[in-house]
């Protein structure tokens, strides 16, 4: 569960919110000018880092594969416009993010 609280509420009820974060809740600590913070458990934080690392690795691998395909395609068929390249990568990134989101929801 996600809960938004003020810094005043956090100070007054720190143990309560800390316990909730350790049970898997995310506590958003609201501050002026949208400079918010989030209190989560170390376990959840580590899971997020692992997912980010996997995504970074997948993106790096995808980029290398696409660069190799692009080089081969350029040699065989000619050069693509920068707009075509951007559209292609946007589509691939969206597909990867959708796939990762689906896997993490399972």
Secondary structure, DSSP 8 states (H G I E B T S, - for coil): -EEEEEHHHHHHTHHHHHHHHHTT-EEEEE-GGG--EEE--HHHHHHHHHHHHHHHHHHHHHHHHHHHHHHHHHHHH----HHHHHHHHHHHHHHHHHHHHHHHH-
